């Protein structure tokens, strides 16, 4: 019987894929479910101000987690949310982004990309972990691209896992329209 040897690079890539898939699947299993109260938290915004999730009671919240400031997918996602800010405002919905980047990185990202909604810094990874939204790249842990749509009473109404950043804002706006019909 003839055996085939795979190049080391292919084996390494396969191992990395399996590790990432396992980490992402495990994190998604730990995410708060639809119908649960959104776990409260306190983080600092790009302005250096303290922000609590409960500060948004009475309005919808689009709580989105993203891997890293200044990266291609994260910039696309942020630009699309920014493009649609007026529509979110009309629906009484706040956009709140969270990553493990620090306040200074968020401030620079908002300035460079003209972002006006809040980005929150979670360098200790407490909130991304609480929301089951972590993923690993080797030894580095970042936020997974997940979104939680939270109603004015603080209840999670929709969960998006492994978000495609390009159509995401449009998807969230459509879900808001559907969910608001039931109010």
PyMOL commands that set and color helices and strands:
alter all, ss='L'
color gray80, all
select helices_A, chain A and resi 8-30+53-56+72-83+85-90+103-113+126-130+168-181
alter helices_A, ss='H'
color red, helices_A
select strands_A, chain A and resi 42-45+50-52+60-65+93-99+118-121+134-137+140-143+147-150+156-160
alter strands_A, ss='S'
color yellow, strands_A
deselect
rebuild
show_as cartoon
